[in-house]
């Protein structure tokens, strides 16, 4: 889990409406350049009706994002929105998908 200082606040998320979007098969990302990298994960009830499943998706996403944050070349605010298929995907696939999303956005330097 990311530290609280590394997660977006409500006011940070509101500012993302002026940002850009990147889409993948398992997850979508909304981002904008910033002075410091902060990440947030949003899981809707349409993706997982049960709070247990939503929390599991959120924890898996944060765990995969921690691996990518070390290779960031451009700091940005990023909000990740997993899709329904995310819950049943293997963790290695999740990590690869998140890495590819950050590559598409031009935010990471090297592959892991």
Protein Blocks (a to p, Z undefined) as FASTA:
>chain_A
ZZfklpccfklmmmmmmmccdddfkbccdddddfbdcddddddfklpmblklmmmmmmmm
mmmmmmmmmmpfbdcdddddddfklmmpcfklmmmmmmmmmmmnopafbdZZ
